Amino acid sequence: SSRHWWRNVIAMCGGKTAEPSGRSLRIAQLVRHTIRSTDGYGVAVMEFVGLNGYVDLVKTTLANVDEMRAGIAEIDQLQVLGDGGRHLIAMSAHPDDPDPIDAFALVDALASRGWFHDRHTPPDNLHSTVSNSQTGVIDDSIKVLNEGVAEVGGAKAGDRSTNYATLD
């Protein structure tokens, strides 16, 4: 469990035992995911920057996620799915919109501007991974989302396929 893992990390780092909640729990869960990761990249980063450096990167990532979620929430035609406890953001058409935007048409409009999101269902949604490297460009991302929403209007994408990654 996260609680057991958190106590072990605190003990390993020579600190006091604490019960995580809110932002500290989000950080602990992302660090735990990195340690358990089978791809090795996160562990390599943690070894390179150290635990404190990695926690700083995670804090920056979570600040970017919060900023991105807040920006999306300001776009009437979109809604953020989920509670936002992680570095992933999914957004879809707002359910109260009488003429809901087609999420896949929005994915295409964003891709034409060089902004890539994954397609997922159900419901049709855009899926984004946010990281520390997006610091300073969240406003640009929200601007492009607004432009894409305006461009798409009531258009529907012919391609209804989904993908887990935007790799060619």
C-alpha positions as CSV (number, residue, x, y, z in Angstrom):
1,S,0.0,0.0,0.0
2,S,1.0,3.6,-0.4
3,R,1.1,4.1,3.4
4,H,3.5,1.2,3.9
5,W,5.7,2.3,1.0
6,W,5.7,5.9,2.3
7,R,6.9,4.8,5.8
8,N,9.7,2.8,4.2
9,V,10.9,5.8,2.1
10,I,10.8,8.1,5.1
11,A,12.7,5.6,7.1
12,M,15.2,5.1,4.3
13,C,15.7,8.8,4.0
14,G,16.2,9.2,7.7
15,G,13.1,11.3,8.3
16,K,10.1,11.0,10.5
17,T,7.2,8.7,9.7
18,A,4.3,10.6,8.3
19,E,0.9,9.8,6.8
20,P,0.7,11.3,3.3
21,S,-2.3,13.1,2.1
22,G,-3.1,15.5,-0.7
23,R,-0.1,16.6,-2.7
24,S,2.4,14.5,-0.6
25,L,0.4,11.4,-1.4
26,R,0.5,12.3,-5.1
27,I,4.3,12.7,-5.0
28,A,4.7,9.4,-3.1
29,Q,2.6,7.5,-5.6
30,L,4.6,8.9,-8.5
31,V,7.9,8.1,-6.9
32,R,6.6,4.6,-6.0
33,H,5.5,4.1,-9.6
34,T,9.0,5.0,-10.8
35,I,10.6,2.5,-8.4
36,R,8.3,-0.2,-9.6
37,S,8.6,0.7,-13.3
38,T,9.8,-2.0,-15.6
39,D,11.1,0.4,-18.2
40,G,14.0,1.6,-16.0
41,Y,13.9,5.2,-17.3
42,G,12.3,6.7,-14.2
43,V,14.8,4.8,-12.0
44,A,17.7,6.1,-14.1
45,V,16.4,9.7,-13.7
46,M,16.1,9.2,-10.0
47,E,19.6,7.8,-9.8
48,F,20.9,10.7,-11.8
49,V,19.2,13.6,-9.9
50,G,18.8,11.8,-6.5
51,L,15.6,11.3,-4.5
52,N,15.3,15.1,-3.6
53,G,15.9,16.1,-7.2
54,Y,13.3,13.6,-8.4
55,V,10.8,14.8,-5.9
56,D,11.4,18.4,-7.2
57,L,10.7,17.2,-10.7
58,V,7.5,15.5,-9.6
59,K,6.4,18.7,-7.7
60,T,7.0,20.7,-10.9
61,T,5.1,18.1,-12.9
62,L,2.1,18.2,-10.5
63,A,2.1,22.1,-10.6
64,N,2.0,21.8,-14.4
65,V,-0.9,19.3,-14.2
66,D,-2.9,21.6,-11.8
67,E,-2.3,24.6,-14.2
68,M,-3.3,22.6,-17.2
69,R,-6.5,21.3,-15.5
70,A,-7.5,24.8,-14.5
71,G,-7.0,26.1,-18.0
72,I,-9.1,23.3,-19.5
73,A,-11.8,23.9,-16.9
74,E,-12.1,27.5,-18.4
75,I,-13.0,26.1,-21.8
76,D,-16.8,25.8,-21.8
77,Q,-17.0,23.0,-24.4
78,L,-14.5,20.7,-22.5
79,Q,-14.4,18.9,-19.2
80,V,-11.5,17.2,-17.5
81,L,-12.2,13.6,-16.6
82,G,-11.1,12.2,-13.3
83,D,-9.8,13.8,-10.1
84,G,-6.4,14.8,-11.3
85,G,-4.2,13.0,-8.8
86,R,-1.6,12.0,-11.4
87,H,0.4,13.3,-14.3
88,L,-2.2,12.3,-16.8
89,I,-5.0,14.4,-18.1
90,A,-8.0,13.2,-20.0
91,M,-10.5,15.7,-21.4
92,S,-13.8,15.2,-23.4
93,A,-16.7,17.2,-24.6
94,H,-18.7,18.8,-21.8
95,P,-21.8,16.8,-21.2
96,D,-24.0,19.9,-20.8
97,D,-23.0,21.3,-24.2
98,P,-26.1,21.1,-26.5
99,D,-23.8,20.6,-29.5
100,P,-20.8,18.7,-28.0
101,I,-17.4,19.0,-29.7
102,D,-16.1,15.8,-31.3
103,A,-13.0,14.9,-29.2
104,F,-11.3,13.1,-32.2
105,A,-11.8,16.1,-34.5
106,L,-10.2,18.2,-31.8
107,V,-7.3,15.7,-31.6
108,D,-6.8,16.2,-35.4
109,A,-7.0,20.0,-35.1
110,L,-4.4,20.0,-32.4
111,A,-2.1,17.6,-34.3
112,S,-2.2,20.0,-37.3
113,R,-0.7,22.6,-35.0
114,G,2.0,20.3,-33.7
115,W,0.3,19.4,-30.4
116,F,-0.2,15.7,-30.0
117,H,-2.7,13.9,-27.8
118,D,-3.8,10.3,-27.6
119,R,-7.3,9.2,-28.5
120,H,-9.2,7.1,-26.0
121,T,-12.8,5.8,-25.3
122,P,-15.3,5.7,-23.6
123,P,-16.2,8.4,-23.7
124,D,-14.3,9.8,-26.7
125,N,-11.5,11.8,-25.1
126,L,-8.0,13.3,-25.5
127,H,-5.4,11.9,-23.2
128,S,-2.2,13.8,-22.3
129,T,0.8,13.1,-20.3
130,V,2.1,16.1,-18.5
131,S,5.7,16.5,-17.3
132,N,8.1,19.0,-15.8
133,S,9.4,19.8,-19.3
134,Q,6.1,21.6,-20.0
135,T,6.8,24.4,-17.5
136,G,6.3,27.7,-19.3
137,V,4.2,26.3,-22.2
138,I,0.9,25.4,-20.4
139,D,-0.6,28.8,-21.5
140,D,0.4,28.1,-25.1
141,S,-1.2,24.7,-24.8
142,I,-4.5,26.2,-23.5
143,K,-4.4,28.8,-26.2
144,V,-4.1,26.1,-28.9
145,L,-6.9,24.1,-27.2
146,N,-9.1,27.2,-27.5
147,E,-8.2,27.7,-31.1
148,G,-8.8,24.0,-31.9
149,V,-12.2,24.1,-30.2
150,A,-13.1,27.2,-32.3
151,E,-11.9,25.5,-35.5
152,V,-13.7,22.2,-34.9
153,G,-17.1,23.6,-34.0
154,G,-19.6,20.9,-35.0
155,A,-17.3,19.0,-37.3
156,K,-16.9,15.3,-36.8
157,A,-13.7,13.3,-37.4
158,G,-14.1,10.4,-39.9
159,D,-11.3,8.5,-38.2
160,R,-12.8,6.9,-35.0
161,S,-9.7,4.8,-34.2
162,T,-8.0,5.0,-30.8
163,N,-4.4,4.7,-29.9
164,Y,-2.5,4.3,-26.7
165,A,0.5,6.4,-27.9
166,T,1.1,9.0,-30.6
167,L,4.0,7.0,-32.1
168,D,4.2,6.6,-35.9
